[in-house]
């Protein structure tokens, strides 16, 4: 006997979307330091995040004037990768729970 | 491949190399900035630190290789897409280390403007300060002429 089970097609997709909504989000934040040059920091932001010069400058100035800038928010794994890369460039980068 | 050759004044730069090499030696076992490693298991956190340290050592080797025998003959340092990024990072590491160790008595304002108060400073501090400014100038030059984001 063949039993045909009629499962609604949208159920797995809905569950995945719900999981994605519930997954914890993480902030990548850079803190100010008195050593690294403004032009160096702008270059790093452009390189790591693929930003325009203008956007990179906005975040660099935020770090300089306010002491910190939130650079990226998202899943834990890519957030860790961003923090590691920024630390390779000797920026004071931290991971914070959103 | 874009390449920039920088002709340096040997008499001015050679004395600074001792301060740079000393900082690079001190940075062999430790990171220029203590990283805030995300809340990971200790094994992973140690791997994180060790990988940063390996990268820092490699970058410092590339910076120091600029000032080998050829430099003392020609006074020229060659910069291109293959060495610009490691040199940028190494300059940053050495400057951060100097700021935290040899230049603690110097104000942030003096470090930012490059104007060293000559009084009340030792010869060692003056040399470290000059090396700090020199490495910052080298970084500016690389960003200006060999910006890695524009070479990609």
gemmi code that builds the backbone of each chain (N, CA, C; Angstrom):
import gemmi

chains = {
    "A": [
        ("UNK", (0.843, -1.189, 0.000), (0.000, 0.000, 0.000), (0.881, 1.244, 0.000)),
        ("UNK", (0.514, 2.137, -0.774), (1.266, 3.383, -0.834), (0.532, 4.454, -0.051)),
        ("UNK", (1.211, 5.001, 0.868), (0.591, 6.071, 1.641), (1.146, 7.398, 1.157)),
        ("UNK", (0.311, 8.218, 0.758), (0.749, 9.539, 0.283), (0.523, 10.546, 1.398)),
        ("UNK", (1.593, 11.164, 1.771), (1.484, 12.164, 2.838), (1.502, 13.545, 2.210)),
        ("UNK", (0.519, 14.291, 2.467), (0.439, 15.640, 1.883), (0.945, 16.682, 2.880)),
        ("UNK", (2.229, 16.952, 2.795), (2.817, 17.962, 3.679), (2.798, 19.326, 2.993)),
        ("UNK", (2.393, 20.333, 3.644), (2.449, 21.654, 3.000), (3.889, 22.034, 2.659)),
        ("UNK", (4.100, 22.454, 1.432), (5.453, 22.742, 0.947), (6.108, 23.885, 1.704)),
        ("UNK", (5.307, 24.764, 2.224), (5.901, 25.962, 2.819), (6.421, 25.725, 4.230)),
        ("UNK", (6.097, 24.583, 4.837), (6.462, 24.384, 6.241), (7.970, 24.466, 6.508)),
        ("UNK", (8.819, 23.731, 5.743), (10.262, 23.804, 6.040), (10.819, 25.212, 5.830)),
        ("UNK", (10.337, 25.875, 4.801), (10.822, 27.230, 4.539), (10.458, 28.162, 5.687)),
        ("UNK", (9.213, 28.000, 6.172), (8.772, 28.857, 7.275), (9.626, 28.590, 8.516)),
        ("UNK", (9.934, 27.300, 8.748), (10.743, 26.963, 9.923), (12.139, 27.552, 9.801)),
        ("UNK", (12.719, 27.492, 8.585), (14.055, 28.044, 8.367), (14.059, 29.552, 8.599)),
        ("UNK", (13.031, 30.203, 8.085), (12.949, 31.654, 8.254), (12.843, 32.019, 9.723)),
        ("UNK", (12.061, 31.209, 10.473), (11.888, 31.478, 11.892), (13.214, 31.306, 12.628)),
        ("UNK", (13.932, 30.192, 12.263), (15.233, 29.946, 12.888), (16.174, 31.111, 12.638)),
        ("UNK", (16.157, 31.591, 11.381), (17.047, 32.681, 11.006), (16.734, 33.939, 11.808)),
        ("UNK", (15.420, 34.164, 12.022), (15.028, 35.348, 12.794), (15.475, 35.231, 14.245)),
        ("UNK", (15.476, 33.984, 14.752), (15.786, 33.799, 16.163), (17.288, 33.681, 16.431)),
        ("UNK", (18.090, 33.440, 15.378), (19.532, 33.285, 15.574), (20.106, 34.565, 16.177)),
        ("UNK", (20.968, 34.418, 17.200), (21.534, 35.618, 17.832), (22.354, 36.426, 16.834)),
        ("UNK", (22.276, 37.719, 16.956), (23.037, 38.612, 16.082), (24.228, 39.175, 16.868)),
        ("UNK", (25.283, 39.474, 16.152), (26.518, 39.959, 16.780), (26.980, 41.243, 16.102)),
        ("UNK", (27.479, 42.149, 16.923), (28.022, 43.407, 16.405), (29.550, 43.301, 16.290)),
        ("UNK", (30.089, 43.829, 15.214), (31.543, 44.023, 15.091), (31.800, 45.510, 15.348)),
        ("UNK", (32.561, 45.786, 16.390), (32.795, 47.166, 16.827), (34.299, 47.440, 16.830)),
        ("UNK", (34.684, 48.624, 16.364), (36.097, 49.032, 16.467), (36.203, 50.187, 17.453)),
        ("UNK", (37.192, 50.082, 18.342), (37.437, 51.109, 19.352), (38.606, 51.999, 18.921)),
        ("UNK", (38.601, 53.220, 19.425), (39.662, 54.174, 19.053), (41.008, 53.764, 19.659)),
        ("UNK", (42.072, 54.113, 18.968), (43.414, 54.013, 19.555), (44.181, 55.258, 19.135)),
        ("UNK", (45.187, 55.639, 19.911), (45.859, 56.907, 19.625), (46.976, 56.803, 18.589)),
        ("UNK", (47.135, 55.647, 17.974), (48.315, 55.407, 17.132), (47.980, 55.304, 15.648)),
        ("UNK", (47.015, 54.485, 15.305), (46.792, 54.215, 13.876), (46.294, 55.459, 13.133)),
        ("UNK", (46.867, 55.677, 11.976), (46.578, 56.867, 11.174), (45.173, 56.793, 10.581)),
        ("UNK", (44.566, 57.976, 10.413), (43.212, 58.027, 9.851), (43.169, 57.399, 8.458)),
        ("UNK", (44.158, 57.723, 7.630), (44.163, 57.201, 6.260), (44.313, 55.679, 6.253)),
        ("UNK", (45.061, 55.160, 7.214), (45.265, 53.706, 7.351), (43.943, 53.031, 7.733)),
        ("UNK", (43.224, 53.632, 8.682), (41.953, 53.051, 9.137), (40.921, 53.075, 8.000)),
        ("UNK", (40.865, 54.179, 7.267), (39.934, 54.267, 6.129), (40.246, 53.167, 5.109)),
        ("UNK", (41.528, 52.987, 4.825), (41.928, 51.966, 3.851), (41.496, 50.572, 4.310)),
        ("UNK", (41.660, 50.301, 5.609), (41.283, 48.976, 6.131), (39.765, 48.763, 6.000)),
        ("UNK", (38.992, 49.765, 6.363), (37.528, 49.621, 6.267), (37.114, 49.366, 4.808)),
        ("UNK", (37.744, 50.072, 3.881), (37.428, 49.866, 2.461), (37.774, 48.432, 2.055)),
        ("UNK", (38.930, 47.982, 2.494), (39.415, 46.669, 2.082), (38.589, 45.538, 2.697)),
        ("UNK", (38.330, 45.633, 4.000), (37.676, 44.525, 4.702), (36.187, 44.445, 4.373)),
        ("UNK", (35.517, 45.612, 4.295), (34.063, 45.588, 4.097), (33.643, 45.953, 2.670)),
        ("UNK", (34.610, 46.339, 1.842), (34.274, 46.705, 0.467), (33.522, 48.020, 0.373)),
        ("UNK", (33.695, 48.890, 1.359), (32.962, 50.158, 1.392), (33.581, 51.191, 0.458)),
        ("UNK", (32.781, 52.218, 0.181), (33.292, 53.375, -0.554), (34.190, 54.189, 0.372)),
        ("UNK", (34.981, 55.067, -0.217), (35.826, 55.975, 0.560), (34.968, 56.792, 1.546)),
        ("UNK", (33.817, 57.284, 1.046), (32.967, 58.148, 1.882), (32.440, 57.400, 3.101)),
        ("UNK", (31.948, 56.186, 2.892), (31.399, 55.416, 4.016), (32.503, 55.046, 5.005)),
        ("UNK", (33.651, 54.664, 4.472), (34.775, 54.309, 5.349), (35.200, 55.511, 6.188)),
        ("UNK", (35.185, 56.700, 5.586), (35.575, 57.918, 6.318), (34.581, 58.234, 7.441)),
        ("UNK", (33.297, 58.030, 7.165), (32.267, 58.281, 8.195), (32.542, 57.415, 9.428)),
        ("UNK", (32.800, 56.138, 9.192), (33.046, 55.235, 10.328), (34.374, 55.553, 11.009)),
        ("UNK", (35.400, 55.907, 10.224), (36.686, 56.272, 10.836), (36.498, 57.482, 11.754)),
        ("UNK", (35.754, 58.481, 11.277), (35.545, 59.693, 12.091), (34.716, 59.387, 13.339)),
        ("UNK", (33.791, 58.449, 13.196), (33.004, 58.054, 14.369), (33.914, 57.412, 15.427)),
        ("UNK", (34.820, 56.565, 14.985), (35.782, 55.960, 15.917), (36.613, 57.060, 16.575)),
        ("UNK", (37.079, 57.985, 15.763), (37.977, 59.044, 16.247), (37.267, 59.971, 17.243)),
        ("UNK", (36.034, 60.333, 16.931), (35.328, 61.336, 17.749), (34.524, 60.738, 18.895)),
        ("UNK", (33.957, 59.553, 18.675), (33.104, 58.962, 19.721), (33.762, 57.794, 20.424)),
        ("UNK", (34.932, 57.385, 19.936), (35.654, 56.301, 20.609), (35.306, 54.915, 20.114)),
        ("UNK", (34.240, 54.778, 19.327), (33.862, 53.464, 18.810), (32.923, 53.622, 17.624)),
        ("UNK", (32.896, 52.603, 16.800), (31.949, 52.599, 15.685), (31.465, 51.164, 15.458)),
        ("UNK", (30.169, 51.031, 15.277), (29.585, 49.734, 14.941), (29.737, 49.538, 13.438)),
        ("UNK", (30.480, 48.512, 13.055), (30.811, 48.326, 11.639), (29.925, 47.314, 10.921)),
        ("UNK", (29.473, 46.332, 11.646), (28.735, 45.249, 10.973), (27.915, 44.503, 12.009)),
        ("UNK", (26.759, 43.994, 11.599), (25.923, 43.162, 12.472), (25.455, 41.948, 11.687)),
        ("UNK", (25.522, 40.785, 12.327), (25.063, 39.580, 11.637), (25.381, 38.340, 12.433)),
        ("UNK", (25.461, 37.227, 11.724), (25.661, 35.933, 12.374), (27.049, 35.848, 13.019)),
        ("UNK", (27.167, 34.951, 13.967), (28.380, 34.844, 14.781), (29.634, 34.538, 13.939)),
        ("UNK", (29.518, 33.573, 13.035), (30.719, 33.128, 12.322), (31.352, 34.226, 11.461)),
        ("UNK", (30.573, 34.882, 10.601), (31.199, 35.980, 9.835), (31.642, 37.137, 10.725)),
        ("UNK", (30.921, 37.363, 11.827), (31.322, 38.440, 12.744), (32.696, 38.140, 13.333)),
        ("UNK", (32.914, 36.876, 13.727), (34.232, 36.480, 14.249), (35.313, 36.678, 13.192)),
        ("UNK", (34.977, 36.326, 11.955), (35.964, 36.462, 10.871), (36.340, 37.934, 10.669)),
        ("UNK", (35.351, 38.822, 10.748), (35.644, 40.256, 10.609), (36.535, 40.742, 11.763)),
        ("UNK", (36.203, 40.328, 12.980), (37.000, 40.765, 14.135), (38.447, 40.290, 13.983)),
        ("UNK", (38.613, 39.036, 13.582), (39.961, 38.497, 13.416), (40.743, 39.295, 12.364)),
        ("UNK", (40.091, 39.559, 11.240), (40.771, 40.296, 10.164), (41.168, 41.696, 10.633)),
        ("UNK", (40.263, 42.369, 11.328), (40.579, 43.725, 11.815), (41.716, 43.675, 12.838)),
        ("UNK", (41.744, 42.630, 13.658), (42.840, 42.504, 14.628), (44.172, 42.215, 13.924)),
        ("UNK", (44.110, 41.526, 12.790), (45.349, 41.318, 12.012), (45.946, 42.652, 11.568)),
        ("UNK", (45.057, 43.629, 11.355), (45.518, 44.966, 10.956), (45.814, 45.834, 12.184)),
        ("UNK", (45.764, 45.222, 13.359), (46.094, 45.895, 14.629), (45.086, 46.971, 15.017)),
        ("UNK", (43.836, 46.791, 14.583), (42.776, 47.636, 15.109), (42.189, 46.950, 16.338)),
        ("UNK", (41.657, 47.765, 17.258), (41.043, 47.199, 18.457), (39.596, 46.863, 18.126)),
        ("UNK", (39.402, 45.633, 17.656), (38.076, 45.188, 17.226), (37.508, 44.223, 18.256)),
        ("UNK", (36.219, 44.379, 18.532), (35.577, 43.491, 19.508), (34.249, 42.981, 18.964)),
        ("UNK", (33.864, 41.831, 19.494), (32.586, 41.217, 19.142), (31.626, 41.468, 20.303)),
        ("UNK", (30.429, 41.996, 19.998), (29.450, 42.254, 21.057), (28.118, 41.630, 20.669)),
        ("UNK", (27.440, 41.074, 21.656), (26.100, 40.533, 21.393), (25.163, 41.685, 21.044)),
        ("UNK", (24.354, 41.474, 20.004), (23.449, 42.559, 19.570), (22.280, 42.691, 20.534)),
    ],
    "B": [
        ("UNK", (52.752, 45.345, -12.660), (52.504, 45.609, -11.241), (53.100, 46.958, -10.856)),
        ("UNK", (52.273, 47.742, -10.192), (52.736, 49.065, -9.766), (53.835, 48.913, -8.720)),
        ("UNK", (54.871, 49.716, -8.844), (56.009, 49.609, -7.933), (56.494, 51.019, -7.630)),
        ("UNK", (56.803, 51.249, -6.387), (57.318, 52.552, -5.975), (58.671, 52.322, -5.311)),
        ("UNK", (59.665, 53.086, -5.731), (60.971, 53.001, -5.085), (61.195, 54.290, -4.310)),
        ("UNK", (61.450, 54.150, -3.042), (61.619, 55.326, -2.190), (63.094, 55.463, -1.825)),
        ("UNK", (63.655, 56.600, -2.186), (65.062, 56.859, -1.870), (65.111, 57.562, -0.521)),
        ("UNK", (65.767, 56.937, 0.430), (65.839, 57.486, 1.778), (67.232, 58.014, 2.068)),
        ("UNK", (67.284, 58.968, 2.958), (68.570, 59.506, 3.397), (69.179, 58.518, 4.386)),
        ("UNK", (70.240, 57.824, 3.947), (70.841, 56.773, 4.781), (71.277, 57.287, 6.145)),
        ("UNK", (71.865, 58.473, 6.146), (72.366, 59.011, 7.413), (71.234, 59.272, 8.398)),
        ("UNK", (70.076, 59.643, 7.856), (68.939, 59.943, 8.737), (68.223, 58.675, 9.189)),
        ("UNK", (68.109, 57.713, 8.275), (67.277, 56.536, 8.564), (68.046, 55.438, 9.302)),
        ("UNK", (69.319, 55.248, 8.958), (70.077, 54.140, 9.556), (70.014, 54.124, 11.088)),
        ("UNK", (70.162, 55.264, 11.761), (70.100, 55.210, 13.232), (68.735, 54.799, 13.775)),
        ("UNK", (67.688, 54.988, 12.970), (66.346, 54.632, 13.435), (66.104, 53.124, 13.380)),
        ("UNK", (66.909, 52.454, 12.526), (66.667, 51.025, 12.320), (66.936, 50.220, 13.581)),
        ("UNK", (67.886, 50.686, 14.411), (68.138, 49.971, 15.666), (66.883, 49.950, 16.533)),
        ("UNK", (66.204, 51.098, 16.602), (64.980, 51.179, 17.415), (63.879, 50.299, 16.818)),
        ("UNK", (63.793, 50.282, 15.487), (62.758, 49.467, 14.829), (63.054, 47.979, 15.024)),
        ("UNK", (64.337, 47.607, 14.858), (64.712, 46.190, 15.021), (64.506, 45.742, 16.463)),
        ("UNK", (64.828, 46.622, 17.410), (64.634, 46.269, 18.824), (63.159, 46.020, 19.109)),
        ("UNK", (62.307, 46.888, 18.594), (60.857, 46.694, 18.803), (60.394, 45.410, 18.133)),
        ("UNK", (60.901, 45.147, 16.918), (60.502, 43.928, 16.198), (60.936, 42.685, 16.972)),
        ("UNK", (62.125, 42.735, 17.583), (62.581, 41.593, 18.400), (61.655, 41.392, 19.596)),
        ("UNK", (61.296, 42.498, 20.236), (60.417, 42.386, 21.415), (59.030, 41.873, 21.033)),
        ("UNK", (58.672, 42.084, 19.775), (57.341, 41.648, 19.319), (57.327, 40.188, 18.836)),
        ("UNK", (58.462, 39.509, 18.871), (58.466, 38.106, 18.422), (57.552, 37.222, 19.270)),
        ("UNK", (57.603, 37.350, 20.616), (56.754, 36.441, 21.411), (55.402, 37.024, 21.814)),
        ("UNK", (55.118, 38.244, 21.404), (53.887, 38.863, 21.910), (53.229, 39.730, 20.855)),
        ("UNK", (51.949, 39.955, 21.015), (51.206, 40.778, 20.050), (51.304, 42.256, 20.411)),
        ("UNK", (51.302, 43.104, 19.409), (51.389, 44.551, 19.634), (50.197, 45.039, 20.448)),
        ("UNK", (49.039, 44.477, 20.174), (47.824, 44.817, 20.926), (47.244, 43.521, 21.458)),
        ("UNK", (46.963, 43.476, 22.753), (46.332, 42.280, 23.308), (44.912, 42.200, 22.754)),
        ("UNK", (44.621, 41.151, 21.982), (43.313, 41.113, 21.323), (42.211, 40.699, 22.287)),
        ("UNK", (41.037, 41.265, 22.092), (39.872, 40.785, 22.826), (39.310, 39.630, 22.014)),
        ("UNK", (39.701, 38.428, 22.439), (39.269, 37.244, 21.709), (37.825, 36.952, 22.097)),
        ("UNK", (36.951, 36.729, 21.090), (35.562, 36.405, 21.420), (35.481, 35.221, 22.371)),
        ("UNK", (34.370, 35.115, 23.057), (34.163, 34.095, 24.069), (34.200, 32.704, 23.440)),
        ("UNK", (35.424, 32.177, 23.324), (35.597, 30.875, 22.682), (36.177, 29.911, 23.704)),
        ("UNK", (36.119, 28.611, 23.390), (36.812, 27.645, 24.243), (38.290, 28.001, 24.242)),
        ("UNK", (38.970, 27.693, 25.345), (40.358, 28.130, 25.526), (41.264, 27.659, 24.379)),
        ("UNK", (41.019, 26.446, 23.900), (41.849, 25.913, 22.814), (41.715, 26.787, 21.561)),
        ("UNK", (40.485, 27.162, 21.250), (40.251, 27.994, 20.066), (40.788, 29.406, 20.276)),
        ("UNK", (40.647, 29.895, 21.505), (41.141, 31.244, 21.810), (42.661, 31.287, 21.640)),
        ("UNK", (43.331, 30.211, 22.084), (44.790, 30.159, 21.945), (45.178, 30.054, 20.470)),
        ("UNK", (44.431, 29.279, 19.691), (44.684, 29.201, 18.240), (44.535, 30.588, 17.604)),
        ("UNK", (43.530, 31.308, 18.039), (43.254, 32.670, 17.535), (44.485, 33.550, 17.776)),
        ("UNK", (44.986, 33.535, 19.024), (46.151, 34.378, 19.376), (47.393, 33.936, 18.605)),
        ("UNK", (47.599, 32.619, 18.503), (48.799, 32.114, 17.820), (48.796, 32.480, 16.341)),
        ("UNK", (47.625, 32.443, 15.717), (47.564, 32.791, 14.290), (47.866, 34.275, 14.091)),
        ("UNK", (47.333, 35.110, 14.989), (47.653, 36.544, 14.913), (49.151, 36.763, 15.083)),
        ("UNK", (49.743, 36.017, 16.023), (51.174, 36.183, 16.298), (52.021, 35.735, 15.097)),
        ("UNK", (51.643, 34.610, 14.485), (52.372, 34.136, 13.298), (52.315, 35.182, 12.181)),
        ("UNK", (51.132, 35.745, 11.984), (50.975, 36.762, 10.936), (51.813, 38.001, 11.259)),
        ("UNK", (51.819, 38.385, 12.524), (52.592, 39.563, 12.924), (54.092, 39.327, 12.678)),
        ("UNK", (54.575, 38.121, 13.038), (56.002, 37.810, 12.809), (56.348, 37.881, 11.322)),
        ("UNK", (55.475, 37.300, 10.510), (55.716, 37.297, 9.070), (55.754, 38.733, 8.525)),
        ("UNK", (54.822, 39.567, 8.979), (54.785, 40.970, 8.531), (56.061, 41.701, 8.954)),
        ("UNK", (56.523, 41.464, 10.188), (57.728, 42.146, 10.674), (58.957, 41.716, 9.873)),
        ("UNK", (59.024, 40.424, 9.526), (60.149, 39.943, 8.704), (60.199, 40.697, 7.377)),
        ("UNK", (59.020, 40.913, 6.786), (58.964, 41.599, 5.483), (59.370, 43.070, 5.643)),
        ("UNK", (58.947, 43.692, 6.738), (59.370, 45.080, 6.978), (60.894, 45.152, 7.115)),
        ("UNK", (61.460, 44.272, 7.944), (62.915, 44.337, 8.186), (63.705, 44.002, 6.918)),
        ("UNK", (63.120, 43.166, 6.052), (63.846, 42.793, 4.825), (64.026, 43.991, 3.889)),
        ("UNK", (63.241, 45.048, 4.101), (63.430, 46.272, 3.293), (64.791, 46.896, 3.564)),
        ("UNK", (65.290, 46.662, 4.780), (66.505, 47.361, 5.208), (67.693, 46.395, 5.286)),
        ("UNK", (67.856, 45.606, 4.240), (68.967, 44.670, 4.154), (70.181, 45.322, 3.497)),
        ("UNK", (71.064, 44.462, 2.982), (72.320, 44.936, 2.386), (72.092, 45.937, 1.262)),
        ("UNK", (71.123, 45.635, 0.399), (70.866, 46.514, -0.750), (70.511, 47.934, -0.293)),
        ("UNK", (69.740, 48.008, 0.786), (69.350, 49.332, 1.275), (70.579, 50.139, 1.679)),
        ("UNK", (71.550, 49.470, 2.322), (72.725, 50.209, 2.791), (73.671, 50.578, 1.639)),
        ("UNK", (73.449, 49.974, 0.466), (74.224, 50.357, -0.720), (73.509, 51.478, -1.479)),
        ("UNK", (72.200, 51.291, -1.662), (71.464, 52.221, -2.535), (70.638, 53.263, -1.782)),
        ("UNK", (70.227, 52.940, -0.569), (69.323, 53.830, 0.167), (67.893, 53.751, -0.334)),
        ("UNK", (67.618, 52.746, -1.179), (66.283, 52.642, -1.796), (65.494, 51.499, -1.153)),
        ("UNK", (64.216, 51.753, -0.877), (63.327, 50.654, -0.472), (62.260, 50.472, -1.548)),
        ("UNK", (62.126, 49.236, -2.061), (61.125, 48.972, -3.104), (59.790, 48.555, -2.479)),
        ("UNK", (58.715, 49.204, -2.919), (57.376, 48.885, -2.420), (56.501, 48.494, -3.596)),
        ("UNK", (55.727, 47.414, -3.421), (54.808, 47.004, -4.491), (53.642, 46.248, -3.874)),
        ("UNK", (52.800, 45.683, -4.738), (51.580, 45.025, -4.254), (51.886, 43.810, -3.383)),
        ("UNK", (53.081, 43.221, -3.539), (53.379, 42.006, -2.770), (53.809, 42.309, -1.338)),
        ("UNK", (54.374, 43.495, -1.125), (54.858, 43.762, 0.237), (54.141, 44.923, 0.928)),
        ("UNK", (53.280, 45.632, 0.208), (52.698, 46.841, 0.810), (51.805, 46.536, 2.017)),
        ("UNK", (50.973, 45.507, 1.906), (50.069, 45.213, 3.034), (50.835, 44.724, 4.269)),
        ("UNK", (51.745, 43.744, 4.135), (52.509, 43.340, 5.328), (53.296, 44.498, 5.946)),
        ("UNK", (53.821, 45.377, 5.102), (54.596, 46.505, 5.639), (53.678, 47.481, 6.384)),
        ("UNK", (52.505, 47.730, 5.812), (51.540, 48.591, 6.519), (51.238, 48.036, 7.909)),
        ("UNK", (50.951, 46.723, 7.971), (50.597, 46.109, 9.262), (51.787, 46.111, 10.211)),
        ("UNK", (52.984, 45.825, 9.680), (54.163, 45.790, 10.543), (54.476, 47.172, 11.114)),
        ("UNK", (54.326, 48.202, 10.291), (54.541, 49.571, 10.781), (53.572, 49.867, 11.924)),
        ("UNK", (52.334, 49.428, 11.749), (51.331, 49.653, 12.792), (51.723, 48.921, 14.073)),
        ("UNK", (52.165, 47.671, 13.947), (52.556, 46.886, 15.129), (53.695, 47.558, 15.877)),
        ("UNK", (54.721, 47.997, 15.142), (55.885, 48.610, 15.789), (55.499, 49.935, 16.436)),
        ("UNK", (54.682, 50.738, 15.744), (54.257, 52.018, 16.316), (53.428, 51.807, 17.595)),
        ("UNK", (52.522, 50.838, 17.564), (51.713, 50.556, 18.767), (52.609, 50.107, 19.923)),
        ("UNK", (53.596, 49.274, 19.599), (54.505, 48.778, 20.639), (55.336, 49.919, 21.215)),
        ("UNK", (55.860, 50.759, 20.335), (56.669, 51.898, 20.818), (55.822, 52.822, 21.691)),
        ("UNK", (54.584, 53.071, 21.255), (53.691, 53.953, 22.012), (53.481, 53.411, 23.430)),
        ("UNK", (53.367, 52.086, 23.523), (53.061, 51.470, 24.820), (54.299, 51.210, 25.664)),
        ("UNK", (55.503, 51.296, 25.071), (56.713, 50.940, 25.823), (57.763, 52.039, 25.839)),
        ("UNK", (58.287, 52.421, 24.665), (59.385, 53.409, 24.687), (58.909, 54.844, 24.705)),
        ("UNK", (57.647, 55.088, 24.385), (57.178, 56.470, 24.253), (56.048, 56.797, 25.238)),
        ("UNK", (56.037, 56.100, 26.353), (54.951, 56.331, 27.316), (54.992, 57.745, 27.892)),
        ("UNK", (56.210, 58.352, 27.908), (56.330, 59.692, 28.502), (55.947, 60.798, 27.518)),
        ("UNK", (55.711, 60.422, 26.270), (55.405, 61.424, 25.241), (53.882, 61.539, 25.091)),
        ("UNK", (53.406, 62.772, 25.006), (51.954, 62.979, 24.933), (51.399, 62.524, 23.583)),
        ("UNK", (50.100, 62.207, 23.593), (49.431, 61.838, 22.339), (49.504, 62.983, 21.333)),
        ("UNK", (49.417, 64.214, 21.838), (49.462, 65.379, 20.952), (50.808, 65.446, 20.225)),
        ("UNK", (51.892, 65.230, 20.977), (53.226, 65.253, 20.362), (53.358, 64.137, 19.332)),
        ("UNK", (52.804, 62.959, 19.653), (52.892, 61.835, 18.718), (52.081, 62.124, 17.460)),
        ("UNK", (50.949, 62.785, 17.631), (50.084, 63.063, 16.486), (50.679, 64.138, 15.586)),
        ("UNK", (51.279, 65.161, 16.197), (51.801, 66.269, 15.393), (53.222, 66.012, 14.909)),
        ("UNK", (53.908, 65.050, 15.541), (55.303, 64.797, 15.171), (56.255, 65.813, 15.758)),
        ("UNK", (55.766, 66.634, 16.689), (56.609, 67.659, 17.325), (57.048, 67.153, 18.698)),
        ("UNK", (58.271, 66.679, 18.758), (58.792, 66.116, 20.006), (59.336, 67.217, 20.897)),
        ("UNK", (58.899, 67.310, 22.150), (59.540, 68.250, 23.062), (60.965, 67.787, 23.350)),
        ("UNK", (61.947, 68.578, 22.928), (63.341, 68.122, 23.020), (63.848, 68.075, 24.457)),
        ("UNK", (63.326, 68.979, 25.262), (63.754, 68.971, 26.657), (63.099, 67.785, 27.360)),
        ("UNK", (63.719, 67.357, 28.413), (63.173, 66.302, 29.279), (63.030, 64.961, 28.552)),
        ("UNK", (63.743, 64.771, 27.462), (63.680, 63.465, 26.806), (65.088, 62.912, 26.636)),
        ("UNK", (65.181, 61.593, 26.666), (66.478, 60.935, 26.516), (66.779, 60.711, 25.040)),
        ("UNK", (68.027, 60.372, 24.761), (68.420, 60.062, 23.386), (67.605, 58.876, 22.854)),
        ("UNK", (67.401, 57.873, 23.719), (66.617, 56.695, 23.315), (65.190, 57.068, 22.942)),
        ("UNK", (64.593, 57.965, 23.728), (63.224, 58.396, 23.433), (63.158, 59.177, 22.129)),
        ("UNK", (64.176, 60.032, 21.920), (64.189, 60.830, 20.679), (64.313, 59.927, 19.455)),
        ("UNK", (65.145, 58.889, 19.603), (65.327, 57.964, 18.479), (64.039, 57.160, 18.221)),
        ("UNK", (63.420, 56.698, 19.305), (62.162, 55.949, 19.160), (61.088, 56.842, 18.540)),
        ("UNK", (61.063, 58.106, 18.956), (60.076, 59.044, 18.419), (60.293, 59.245, 16.913)),
        ("UNK", (61.554, 59.417, 16.533), (61.855, 59.612, 15.106), (61.468, 58.369, 14.301)),
        ("UNK", (61.724, 57.182, 14.885), (61.353, 55.935, 14.198), (59.829, 55.835, 14.069)),
        ("UNK", (59.135, 56.234, 15.123), (57.661, 56.221, 15.138), (57.106, 57.109, 14.018)),
        ("UNK", (57.676, 58.306, 13.897), (57.232, 59.247, 12.856), (57.593, 58.703, 11.466)),
        ("UNK", (58.799, 58.150, 11.356), (59.245, 57.596, 10.071), (58.300, 56.486, 9.588)),
        ("UNK", (57.940, 55.574, 10.489), (57.062, 54.467, 10.096), (55.670, 54.975, 9.711)),
        ("UNK", (55.209, 56.027, 10.399), (53.934, 56.634, 10.028), (53.996, 57.250, 8.644)),
        ("UNK", (55.128, 57.870, 8.336), (55.308, 58.475, 7.001), (55.330, 57.394, 5.922)),
        ("UNK", (55.987, 56.280, 6.249), (56.026, 55.153, 5.297), (54.609, 54.626, 5.044)),
        ("UNK", (53.800, 54.546, 6.100), (52.410, 54.102, 5.935), (51.628, 55.073, 5.050)),
        ("UNK", (51.792, 56.374, 5.318), (51.083, 57.389, 4.513), (51.449, 57.240, 3.045)),
        ("UNK", (52.734, 57.031, 2.816), (53.225, 56.922, 1.445), (52.608, 55.713, 0.728)),
        ("UNK", (52.542, 54.587, 1.448), (51.968, 53.375, 0.843), (50.481, 53.572, 0.561)),
        ("UNK", (49.749, 54.130, 1.538), (48.306, 54.324, 1.332), (48.060, 55.273, 0.162)),
        ("UNK", (48.912, 56.285, 0.060), (48.747, 57.300, -0.997), (49.052, 56.732, -2.387)),
        ("UNK", (50.119, 55.933, -2.470), (50.584, 55.500, -3.796), (50.278, 54.043, -4.124)),
        ("UNK", (50.055, 53.215, -3.100), (49.826, 51.773, -3.368), (48.625, 51.268, -2.581)),
        ("UNK", (47.581, 52.075, -2.476), (46.392, 51.691, -1.721), (45.928, 50.305, -2.190)),
        ("UNK", (46.006, 49.296, -1.302), (45.639, 47.939, -1.717), (44.214, 47.846, -2.247)),
        ("UNK", (43.326, 48.731, -1.790), (41.938, 48.648, -2.266), (41.818, 49.141, -3.704)),
        ("UNK", (42.794, 49.895, -4.159), (42.741, 50.364, -5.548), (43.548, 49.478, -6.483)),
        ("UNK", (44.439, 48.652, -5.901), (45.235, 47.735, -6.721), (44.460, 46.463, -7.046)),
        ("UNK", (43.372, 46.203, -6.228), (42.648, 44.944, -6.410), (41.799, 44.968, -7.671)),
    ],
}
model = gemmi.Model(1)
for chain_id, residues in chains.items():
    chain = gemmi.Chain(chain_id)
    for i, (resn, *xyz) in enumerate(residues, 1):
        res = gemmi.Residue()
        res.name, res.seqid = resn, gemmi.SeqId(i, " ")
        for name, pos in zip(("N", "CA", "C"), xyz):
            atom = gemmi.Atom()
            atom.name, atom.element = name, gemmi.Element(name[0])
            atom.pos, atom.b_iso = gemmi.Position(*pos), 0.0
            res.add_atom(atom)
        chain.add_residue(res)
    model.add_chain(chain)
structure = gemmi.Structure()
structure.add_model(model)
structure.setup_entities()
